[in-house]
Amino acid sequence: MPYVNKPRPYKHEYEMYDGTPAVKKKRALRNKARRELEREGLVHKGDGKDVDHKRPLSKGGSTARSNLRVQSASNNRSYKRNSDHTPK
């Protein structure tokens, strides 16, 4: 635990990562996908479900409706792993 007796530097984290243009663009794409499926009635705020991209944005996927699906949060946030416990 790196921040045991000192405050976490949220402002610095935002400046170094969350506030960068590339991260903002990806966040906007994820939010757009969620709104699209909310309009269809497939997900609701606080329902414990995530909007998943069948082909991830990081691997060239898009936010087109054909690339979106609804999954439980635990399924969407877990990764298949190799025998040495590294993500596939």
VOPAGU-2260 file (C-alpha; in pm, 1 decimal, decimal comma):
REM VOPAGU-2260
SITE   aa  ch    i         X         Y         Z
SITE  MET   A    0       0,0       0,0       0,0
SITE  PRO   A    1     189,6     305,7    -120,2
SITE  TYR   A    2     -38,9     573,0      34,5
SITE  VAL   A    3     -68,8     444,8     391,6
SITE  ASN   A    4      23,0     761,4     581,4
SITE  LYS   A    5      -5,0    1022,2     310,2
SITE  PRO   A    6    -284,0    1146,0      82,6
SITE  ARG   A    7    -321,0    1001,0    -264,3
SITE  PRO   A    8    -212,0    1248,8    -536,6
SITE  TYR   A    9    -533,0    1250,8    -741,0
SITE  LYS   A   10    -448,9    1574,5    -920,8
SITE  HIS   A   11    -112,7    1437,8   -1029,7
SITE  GLU   A   12    -271,1    1109,6   -1145,2
SITE  TYR   A   13    -523,4    1303,4   -1353,4
SITE  GLU   A   14    -256,0    1520,5   -1512,5
SITE  MET   A   15     -32,3    1224,2   -1592,5
SITE  TYR   A   16    -295,0     974,7   -1712,0
SITE  ASP   A   17    -668,8    1046,0   -1696,0
SITE  GLY   A   18    -640,4    1394,7   -1841,0
SITE  THR   A   19    -444,2    1300,8   -2149,6
SITE  PRO   A   20    -623,0    1338,3   -2485,2
SITE  ALA   A   21    -590,2     969,1   -2576,7
SITE  VAL   A   22    -749,9     853,3   -2251,4
SITE  LYS   A   23   -1027,0    1112,5   -2280,0
SITE  LYS   A   24   -1107,4     990,0   -2632,1
SITE  LYS   A   25   -1128,0     624,4   -2521,4
SITE  ARG   A   26   -1349,5     719,9   -2225,5
SITE  ALA   A   27   -1582,1     910,7   -2458,2
SITE  LEU   A   28   -1611,5     605,2   -2685,9
SITE  ARG   A   29   -1693,8     378,2   -2389,9
SITE  ASN   A   30   -1956,0     623,2   -2263,5
SITE  LYS   A   31   -2110,7     645,6   -2610,7
SITE  ALA   A   32   -2141,6     266,8   -2629,2
SITE  ARG   A   33   -2307,1     253,1   -2285,7
SITE  ARG   A   34   -2557,1     525,6   -2377,7
SITE  GLU   A   35   -2649,7     341,0   -2696,7
SITE  LEU   A   36   -2738,1      22,4   -2509,0
SITE  GLU   A   37   -2917,2     221,1   -2237,6
SITE  ARG   A   38   -3145,0     365,4   -2506,6
SITE  GLU   A   39   -3224,5      10,5   -2619,6
SITE  GLY   A   40   -3312,1     -81,9   -2261,1
SITE  LEU   A   41   -3043,8    -351,7   -2228,4
SITE  VAL   A   42   -2855,1    -189,7   -1939,4
SITE  HIS   A   43   -2952,1      46,3   -1660,0
SITE  LYS   A   44   -2755,2     254,5   -1416,3
SITE  GLY   A   45   -2651,5      48,4   -1114,7
SITE  ASP   A   46   -2753,1    -290,1   -1258,1
SITE  GLY   A   47   -2404,1    -444,0   -1224,1
SITE  LYS   A   48   -2366,6    -499,1   -1596,8
SITE  ASP   A   49   -2098,5    -374,0   -1831,3
SITE  VAL   A   50   -2107,0    -297,2   -2200,3
SITE  ASP   A   51   -1839,2    -514,6   -2356,4
SITE  HIS   A   52   -1673,7    -475,2   -2692,5
SITE  LYS   A   53   -1645,7    -813,8   -2863,1
SITE  ARG   A   54   -1328,8    -690,4   -3029,2
SITE  PRO   A   55   -1162,2    -452,2   -2781,6
SITE  LEU   A   56   -1100,4     -91,2   -2875,7
SITE  SER   A   57    -733,5    -148,3   -2794,7
SITE  LYS   A   58    -718,6    -415,7   -3065,6
SITE  GLY   A   59    -888,0    -213,7   -3337,9
SITE  GLY   A   60   -1251,4    -269,6   -3243,5
SITE  SER   A   61   -1518,4      -5,9   -3289,1
SITE  THR   A   62   -1822,9     118,7   -3101,7
SITE  ALA   A   63   -2054,8      -6,0   -3376,2
SITE  ARG   A   64   -2364,1    -182,0   -3240,9
SITE  SER   A   65   -2252,4    -511,6   -3394,8
SITE  ASN   A   66   -1938,1    -502,9   -3176,9
SITE  LEU   A   67   -2122,4    -444,3   -2846,1
SITE  ARG   A   68   -2270,3    -687,9   -2597,1
SITE  VAL   A   69   -2386,0    -682,0   -2234,8
SITE  GLN   A   70   -2198,4    -886,0   -1975,5
SITE  SER   A   71   -2193,0    -902,0   -1599,8
SITE  ALA   A   72   -1923,7    -682,6   -1448,8
SITE  SER   A   73   -1735,6    -980,0   -1305,4
SITE  ASN   A   74   -1719,8   -1157,2   -1643,3
SITE  ASN   A   75   -1616,8    -845,3   -1831,1
SITE  ARG   A   76   -1342,9    -745,9   -1586,5
SITE  SER   A   77   -1179,4   -1085,6   -1553,0
SITE  TYR   A   78    -919,9   -1195,5   -1804,0
SITE  LYS   A   79    -835,1   -1539,0   -1933,8
SITE  ARG   A   80    -491,2   -1624,2   -1809,2
SITE  ASN   A   81    -201,4   -1843,7   -1915,9
SITE  SER   A   82     -64,5   -2114,2   -1687,2
SITE  ASP   A   83     189,8   -1863,1   -1551,2
SITE  HIS   A   84     -99,7   -1630,4   -1453,0
SITE  THR   A   85     -25,4   -1364,6   -1715,4
SITE  PRO   A   86    -323,7   -1232,0   -1917,4
SITE  LYS   A   87    -376,0   -1391,4   -2259,5
